[in-house]
Amino acid sequence: MTSLDERYGEHTEGRLRDVAALCRRAEQLAGRGREWYDSDPELQVPRLAADSLVLKLGEAVRRLPDAFLEDHHADPEWRRAIGMRRRIAHDYDAVDYELVWGVVSRHAGELRRRVEALLIDAT
């Protein structure tokens, strides 16, 4: 059991690893470039792929233990992830794809770095 699991409960480290993996996928998607993201105006497949990643990322963050989220509440990256999940899940007909692009192109990397630092500190 890791120090994160001891402090916040079983599976905390595993869930954080899931968050980091989803962030890496979002960064890889963004790495294809903005032109690719905007390349399919009819079906919007790249945008829907980004939607899916952001939705899954937000859900992975939401599943972290409450105590963990309370300890990290001041950090806006955690709140943004959960907020975007809610927005996509509940306002799916009004998704702002500029915001989604911002998540995959900037915020996912910032969140991944925070998670990786937590995982390093826990070892």
C-alpha positions as CSV (number, residue, x, y, z in Angstrom):
1,M,0.0,0.0,0.0
2,T,1.4,3.4,-0.9
3,S,1.4,6.5,1.2
4,L,-1.4,8.0,-0.9
5,D,-3.5,4.8,-0.3
6,E,-2.8,5.0,3.4
7,R,-3.7,8.6,3.6
8,Y,-6.8,8.7,1.3
9,G,-7.9,5.1,1.0
10,E,-7.3,2.1,-1.2
11,H,-7.0,2.6,-4.9
12,T,-6.1,6.3,-4.7
13,E,-2.7,5.8,-6.4
14,G,-4.3,3.6,-9.1
15,R,-6.9,6.3,-9.8
16,L,-4.3,8.9,-10.0
17,R,-2.4,6.8,-12.5
18,D,-5.6,6.6,-14.5
19,V,-5.9,10.4,-14.5
20,A,-2.3,10.7,-15.7
21,A,-2.9,8.2,-18.5
22,L,-5.9,10.0,-19.7
23,C,-4.0,13.3,-19.5
24,R,-1.3,11.8,-21.7
25,R,-3.9,10.7,-24.2
26,A,-5.4,14.2,-24.3
27,E,-1.9,15.6,-24.9
28,Q,-1.3,13.1,-27.7
29,L,-4.6,14.1,-29.3
30,A,-3.7,17.8,-29.0
31,G,-0.3,16.9,-30.5
32,R,-2.0,16.2,-33.8
33,G,-2.6,19.9,-34.0
34,R,-5.5,22.4,-34.1
35,E,-5.9,21.9,-37.8
36,W,-6.6,18.2,-37.3
37,Y,-9.0,19.0,-34.5
38,D,-11.0,21.3,-36.8
39,S,-10.6,19.1,-39.9
40,D,-13.9,17.3,-39.9
41,P,-16.7,19.8,-39.9
42,E,-19.4,17.3,-40.9
43,L,-18.9,14.5,-38.4
44,Q,-16.5,16.2,-36.0
45,V,-14.8,13.0,-35.1
46,P,-11.6,14.7,-33.7
47,R,-13.8,16.9,-31.5
48,L,-15.9,14.0,-30.4
49,A,-12.7,12.1,-29.5
50,A,-11.5,15.0,-27.4
51,D,-15.0,15.2,-25.8
52,S,-14.7,11.6,-24.8
53,L,-11.3,12.0,-23.3
54,V,-12.3,15.1,-21.3
55,L,-15.4,13.4,-20.1
56,K,-13.4,10.3,-19.0
57,L,-10.8,12.5,-17.4
58,G,-13.4,14.4,-15.4
59,E,-15.0,11.2,-14.3
60,A,-11.6,9.8,-13.2
61,V,-10.9,12.9,-11.1
62,R,-14.5,12.8,-9.7
63,R,-13.8,9.2,-8.5
64,L,-10.9,10.2,-6.4
65,P,-11.6,10.0,-2.7
66,D,-13.4,13.0,-1.2
67,A,-10.6,13.6,1.3
68,F,-8.1,13.9,-1.6
69,L,-10.3,16.3,-3.5
70,E,-10.8,18.4,-0.3
71,D,-7.1,18.6,0.2
72,H,-6.6,19.7,-3.4
73,H,-9.6,21.9,-3.7
74,A,-7.6,25.1,-4.0
75,D,-5.9,23.8,-7.1
76,P,-8.1,24.9,-10.1
77,E,-7.0,22.0,-12.3
78,W,-8.9,19.5,-10.3
79,R,-12.1,21.6,-10.3
80,R,-11.8,22.3,-14.0
81,A,-11.6,18.6,-14.8
82,I,-14.8,17.8,-12.9
83,G,-16.5,20.9,-14.2
84,M,-15.8,20.0,-17.8
85,R,-17.1,16.5,-17.2
86,R,-20.4,17.9,-15.9
87,R,-20.7,20.4,-18.8
88,I,-20.1,17.7,-21.5
89,A,-22.3,15.1,-19.8
90,H,-25.2,17.4,-19.0
91,D,-25.0,20.1,-21.6
92,Y,-23.9,17.9,-24.5
93,D,-25.9,19.9,-27.0
94,A,-24.0,23.1,-26.1
95,V,-20.4,22.0,-25.8
96,D,-17.9,24.8,-26.4
97,Y,-15.2,23.2,-28.5
98,E,-12.8,26.0,-27.8
99,L,-12.9,25.1,-24.1
100,V,-12.5,21.4,-25.0
101,W,-9.4,22.3,-27.1
102,G,-8.1,24.3,-24.1
103,V,-8.4,21.2,-21.9
104,V,-6.6,18.8,-24.2
105,S,-4.0,21.3,-25.4
106,R,-3.1,23.0,-22.0
107,H,-4.9,21.9,-18.9
108,A,-4.4,18.1,-19.4
109,G,-0.6,18.6,-19.4
110,E,-0.8,20.8,-16.3
111,L,-2.9,18.2,-14.4
112,R,-0.6,15.4,-15.5
113,R,2.4,17.2,-14.1
114,R,0.6,17.7,-10.8
115,V,-0.4,14.0,-10.7
116,E,3.0,12.8,-11.5
117,A,4.5,15.0,-8.8
118,L,2.1,13.5,-6.3
119,L,3.0,10.0,-7.4
120,I,6.7,10.7,-7.1
121,D,6.3,12.3,-3.6
122,A,4.3,9.2,-2.5
123,T,7.2,6.8,-3.2
